[in-house]
């Protein structure tokens, strides 16, 4: 078994869509991007890869007919190996969460892992499947919000602050799940029409300016439209006044640009599926939606008050699209 086959099994490049969930949640809660947050990102990536491996284990019989080129039905990865990979990555994900954020992060990682396994083994073909997958993405965002540390808000406050970005990511995931049910046989035109309308509404809701939390004052809920105080403190005293007065227009501009990029990628692919809802176009829309989550995450991160981090997420998106040409995210 080759390493390349394992990369195909877990859809390795698609994991680039995961860090933005955690980062958007952290930004909404007023948390800087630190070591603990990076640890939670690693945990979420492991759980994402676990879900992909478990998916191919559970779907081996179906894939033998519909997608025989995948690693398990083609025989390049034994089915039992796919299950072992899923189990190992799940354990690694929960372990990383415990190391990075203790009980708070494990409290998000355990239900996330449970949803992943329940979806792949039981819920996928049921009406609850879409809700389970959307719930997994919601938990991913909330995992970023509850990362502990100096000045971190209480769990309740963090969850309230991250509710909007988590909900928008969940809605986006719901559109993906609606489309993914028609990847093999094509879709009735009403399906991409509906998902495109929801995606447009999601972009508009994301672009509406939010109120940023000052990271240094996250615990007492003080809000600010200036640069975070932790960032201002990194500059020499004569420059702090300038940096601290970074206009909210920059944050709004980055949010709007990322929202447009989201529609420009995922929306365009859905529009093609509206014109011709073939299986090929629906699969393309699903792939675009998986990676199109990244500009949505960037918009939500900027909306939460971290436009520089959002810009970095935007840079990663083209890289993920290039990698997806070599390893399909679906």
C-alpha positions as CSV (number, residue, x, y, z in Angstrom):
1,X,0.0,0.0,0.0
2,X,1.4,3.4,-1.1
3,X,1.3,6.6,0.8
4,X,-0.4,8.1,-2.2
5,X,-3.3,5.6,-1.7
6,X,-3.7,6.7,1.9
7,X,-3.8,10.3,0.7
8,X,-6.6,9.4,-1.7
9,X,-8.4,7.5,1.1
10,X,-8.6,10.5,3.4
11,X,-8.9,13.0,0.6
12,X,-5.9,14.8,2.0
13,X,-6.1,18.2,0.3
14,X,-9.8,18.6,1.4
15,X,-8.6,18.9,4.9
16,X,-7.4,22.4,4.0
17,X,-11.1,23.3,4.4
18,X,-11.0,22.5,8.1
19,X,-8.7,25.0,9.8
20,X,-10.9,27.9,8.8
21,X,-13.8,26.5,10.8
22,X,-11.7,26.6,14.0
23,X,-10.2,30.0,13.1
24,X,-13.6,31.6,12.4
25,X,-14.9,30.4,15.8
26,X,-11.8,31.7,17.6
27,X,-12.1,35.1,15.9
28,X,-15.8,35.3,16.8
29,X,-15.0,34.6,20.4
30,X,-12.1,37.1,20.5
31,X,-9.3,34.6,20.7
32,X,-5.9,35.2,19.0
33,X,-4.4,32.4,16.9
34,X,-2.1,30.7,19.3
35,X,-0.6,27.3,20.1
36,X,-3.8,26.0,21.7
37,X,-5.8,27.0,18.7
38,X,-3.3,25.3,16.3
39,X,-3.6,22.1,18.4
40,X,-7.4,22.2,18.1
41,X,-7.0,22.7,14.3
42,X,-4.8,19.5,14.2
43,X,-7.5,17.7,16.2
44,X,-10.2,18.7,13.7
45,X,-8.1,17.7,10.7
46,X,-7.5,14.3,12.2
47,X,-11.3,13.8,12.7
48,X,-12.0,15.0,9.2
49,X,-9.5,12.5,7.7
50,X,-11.0,9.8,10.0
51,X,-14.4,10.5,8.6
52,X,-13.2,10.1,5.0
53,X,-11.5,6.8,5.7
54,X,-14.5,5.5,7.6
55,X,-16.7,6.7,4.7
56,X,-14.8,4.4,2.3
57,X,-14.9,1.5,4.8
58,X,-18.7,1.8,5.1
59,X,-19.3,2.4,1.4
60,X,-17.1,-0.3,0.0
61,X,-19.9,-2.3,-1.5
62,X,-21.6,0.7,-3.1
63,X,-18.3,2.1,-4.3
64,X,-17.5,-1.2,-6.0
65,X,-20.3,-0.4,-8.4
66,X,-20.5,3.5,-8.4
67,X,-16.8,4.5,-7.8
68,X,-14.6,1.4,-8.4
69,X,-11.5,3.7,-8.8
70,X,-11.5,4.5,-5.1
71,X,-8.7,3.0,-3.0
72,X,-10.9,0.4,-1.1
73,X,-13.0,-1.1,-3.9
74,X,-9.9,-1.1,-6.3
75,X,-8.1,-3.2,-3.7
76,X,-5.2,-0.7,-3.2
77,X,-6.2,-0.2,0.4
78,X,-7.8,-3.2,2.3
79,X,-11.1,-2.5,3.9
80,X,-9.9,-3.4,7.3
81,X,-7.0,-0.9,6.9
82,X,-9.5,1.9,6.1
83,X,-11.2,1.1,9.4
84,X,-8.0,1.0,11.3
85,X,-6.9,4.3,9.8
86,X,-10.3,5.8,10.8
87,X,-9.9,4.5,14.4
88,X,-6.3,5.7,14.7
89,X,-7.1,9.2,13.4
90,X,-10.1,9.5,15.7
91,X,-8.0,8.6,18.7
92,X,-5.3,11.1,17.6
93,X,-7.9,13.8,17.1
94,X,-9.3,13.4,20.6
95,X,-5.8,13.2,22.1
96,X,-4.8,16.4,20.4
97,X,-7.9,18.2,21.6
98,X,-7.1,17.1,25.2
99,X,-3.5,18.2,24.9
100,X,-4.4,21.6,23.4
101,X,-7.5,22.6,25.3
102,X,-8.2,20.1,28.1
103,X,-11.8,19.5,29.1
104,X,-13.2,22.4,27.1
105,X,-11.7,21.1,23.8
106,X,-12.5,17.5,24.5
107,X,-16.0,18.6,25.2
108,X,-16.2,19.6,21.5
109,X,-14.1,16.8,20.0
110,X,-16.0,13.9,21.5
111,X,-19.5,14.8,20.1
112,X,-17.8,15.8,16.8
113,X,-16.2,12.3,16.6
114,X,-19.5,10.8,17.5
115,X,-21.3,12.6,14.7
116,X,-18.6,11.6,12.2
117,X,-18.9,7.9,13.1
118,X,-22.7,8.0,13.3
119,X,-23.0,9.7,9.9
120,X,-20.7,7.2,8.1
121,X,-22.0,4.0,9.7
122,X,-25.7,4.8,10.1
123,X,-27.1,8.2,9.2
124,X,-25.7,8.9,5.8
125,X,-28.6,7.4,3.8
126,X,-31.3,8.7,6.2
127,X,-33.0,12.1,6.3
128,X,-30.9,12.9,9.4
129,X,-27.6,12.5,7.4
130,X,-27.5,16.1,6.2
131,X,-28.2,17.4,9.7
132,X,-25.4,15.2,11.2
133,X,-22.8,16.5,8.7
134,X,-23.9,20.1,9.2
135,X,-23.8,19.6,12.9
136,X,-20.2,18.3,12.6
137,X,-19.1,21.5,10.9
138,X,-21.0,23.6,13.5
139,X,-19.1,21.8,16.2
140,X,-15.9,22.4,14.4
141,X,-16.5,26.2,14.5
142,X,-17.5,26.0,18.2
143,X,-14.4,24.1,19.0
144,X,-12.4,27.1,18.0
145,X,-14.5,29.4,20.1
146,X,-14.1,27.4,23.4
147,X,-10.3,27.1,23.2
148,X,-9.1,28.0,26.7
149,X,-6.3,30.4,27.7
150,X,-5.6,33.7,29.3
151,X,-8.5,36.1,29.0
152,X,-10.7,33.4,27.4
153,X,-14.4,34.0,27.9
154,X,-16.6,31.4,29.6
155,X,-17.8,28.5,27.5
156,X,-21.3,30.0,27.5
157,X,-20.1,33.4,26.3
158,X,-17.8,31.9,23.7
159,X,-20.7,29.7,22.3
160,X,-23.0,32.7,22.0
161,X,-20.4,34.8,20.2
162,X,-19.7,32.0,17.7
163,X,-23.3,31.1,17.1
164,X,-23.7,33.1,13.9
165,X,-20.5,31.9,12.1
166,X,-21.2,28.4,13.2
167,X,-24.8,28.6,11.9
168,X,-23.7,30.0,8.6
169,X,-21.1,27.2,8.1
170,X,-23.8,24.7,9.0
171,X,-26.2,26.1,6.4
172,X,-23.5,26.0,3.8
173,X,-22.8,22.3,4.7
174,X,-26.5,21.6,4.4
175,X,-26.4,22.8,0.7
176,X,-23.5,20.5,0.1
177,X,-25.3,17.5,1.5
178,X,-28.4,18.3,-0.5
179,X,-26.3,18.3,-3.7
180,X,-24.2,15.3,-2.8
181,X,-27.2,13.0,-2.8
182,X,-27.3,13.5,-6.6
183,X,-23.7,13.0,-7.5
184,X,-24.3,9.7,-9.3
185,X,-27.5,10.1,-11.2
186,X,-27.8,13.9,-11.5
187,X,-30.4,16.2,-9.8
188,X,-33.8,17.6,-10.4
189,X,-33.2,21.3,-11.4
190,X,-35.0,22.4,-8.3
191,X,-32.2,21.1,-6.1
192,X,-29.3,23.3,-7.4
193,X,-31.8,26.2,-7.7
194,X,-32.6,25.9,-4.0
195,X,-29.0,25.4,-2.9
196,X,-27.8,28.4,-5.0
197,X,-30.5,30.6,-3.4
198,X,-29.4,29.5,0.1
199,X,-25.7,30.1,-0.8
200,X,-26.5,33.6,-2.0
201,X,-28.4,34.3,1.2
202,X,-25.4,32.9,3.2
203,X,-23.0,35.2,1.4
204,X,-25.2,38.3,2.1
205,X,-25.6,37.4,5.8
206,X,-21.9,36.9,6.1
207,X,-21.1,40.2,4.5
208,X,-23.2,42.1,7.0
209,X,-20.8,43.7,9.4
210,X,-20.5,42.2,12.9
211,X,-19.2,43.7,16.1
212,X,-15.7,42.6,16.9
213,X,-14.6,41.4,20.4
214,X,-11.4,43.0,21.7
215,X,-9.3,39.9,22.5
216,X,-7.7,41.5,25.5
217,X,-11.1,42.2,27.0
218,X,-12.8,39.1,25.8
219,X,-13.5,38.0,29.4
220,X,-15.6,41.1,30.2
221,X,-17.2,41.3,26.8
222,X,-15.8,44.7,25.8
223,X,-16.3,45.3,22.1
224,X,-14.2,47.3,19.7
225,X,-14.0,48.3,16.0
226,X,-10.2,49.0,16.2
227,X,-7.3,46.6,15.9
228,X,-7.0,44.0,18.7
229,X,-5.0,45.2,21.7
230,X,-2.8,42.1,21.6
231,X,-1.7,43.1,18.1
232,X,-1.3,46.8,18.9
233,X,1.1,45.8,21.7
234,X,3.5,44.2,19.3
235,X,4.4,47.6,17.7
236,X,6.6,50.4,19.0
237,X,4.9,53.0,21.2
238,X,4.9,55.7,18.5
239,X,3.1,53.5,16.1
240,X,0.5,52.0,18.4
241,X,-1.9,54.9,17.9
242,X,-1.8,54.4,14.1
243,X,-2.1,50.6,14.3
244,X,-4.9,50.8,16.9
245,X,-6.9,53.0,14.6
246,X,-7.1,50.6,11.8
247,X,-10.4,51.5,10.2
248,X,-13.3,49.1,10.3
249,X,-13.5,49.7,6.5
250,X,-10.6,47.3,6.0
251,X,-12.4,44.6,7.9
252,X,-15.6,45.3,5.9
253,X,-13.7,45.2,2.6
254,X,-12.0,41.9,3.4
255,X,-15.3,40.4,4.5
256,X,-17.1,41.6,1.3
257,X,-14.3,40.4,-0.9
258,X,-14.2,36.9,0.7
259,X,-18.0,36.7,0.5
260,X,-17.8,37.5,-3.3
261,X,-15.1,34.9,-3.7
262,X,-17.3,32.3,-2.0
263,X,-20.2,33.1,-4.5
264,X,-17.7,33.3,-7.4
265,X,-16.5,29.7,-6.8
266,X,-19.4,27.7,-5.3
267,X,-22.1,29.9,-6.7
268,X,-20.8,29.6,-10.3
269,X,-20.5,25.9,-10.0
270,X,-24.1,25.7,-8.8
271,X,-25.2,27.9,-11.6
272,X,-23.8,25.4,-14.1
273,X,-25.7,22.7,-12.4
274,X,-28.9,24.8,-12.7
275,X,-28.4,25.1,-16.4
276,X,-27.6,21.3,-16.8
277,X,-28.1,19.3,-13.6
278,X,-26.1,16.3,-14.8
279,X,-24.2,14.1,-12.4
280,X,-20.9,15.6,-13.6
281,X,-22.0,19.2,-12.9
282,X,-23.5,18.2,-9.6
283,X,-20.2,16.5,-8.6
284,X,-18.3,19.6,-9.7
285,X,-20.6,21.8,-7.6
286,X,-20.0,19.6,-4.5
287,X,-16.2,19.7,-5.0
288,X,-16.4,23.5,-5.4
289,X,-18.5,23.7,-2.3
290,X,-16.1,21.7,-0.2
291,X,-13.2,24.1,-1.1
292,X,-15.6,27.1,-1.4
293,X,-16.0,26.8,2.3
294,X,-12.6,28.4,2.6
295,X,-13.5,31.9,1.4
296,X,-16.7,31.7,3.5
297,X,-14.5,30.9,6.5
298,X,-12.2,33.8,5.5
299,X,-15.2,36.2,5.4
300,X,-16.4,35.0,8.8
301,X,-12.9,35.4,10.2
302,X,-12.6,39.0,8.9
303,X,-16.1,39.7,10.2
304,X,-15.0,38.5,13.6
305,X,-12.2,41.1,13.6
306,X,-9.2,39.2,12.1
307,X,-8.9,40.4,8.5
308,X,-5.1,39.6,8.3
309,X,-5.7,36.0,9.2
310,X,-8.7,36.0,6.8
311,X,-6.4,37.2,4.0
312,X,-4.1,34.3,4.8
313,X,-7.0,31.8,4.5
314,X,-7.8,33.4,1.1
315,X,-4.3,32.7,-0.1
316,X,-4.6,29.0,0.8
317,X,-7.8,28.6,-1.3
318,X,-6.2,28.7,-4.8
319,X,-3.6,26.1,-3.5
320,X,-6.4,23.8,-2.3
321,X,-8.1,24.1,-5.7
322,X,-4.9,23.1,-7.5
323,X,-4.4,20.1,-5.2
324,X,-8.0,19.1,-5.8
325,X,-7.2,18.6,-9.5
326,X,-4.9,15.8,-8.4
327,X,-6.9,14.3,-5.5
328,X,-10.6,14.8,-5.6
329,X,-12.2,16.2,-2.5
330,X,-15.4,14.1,-3.0
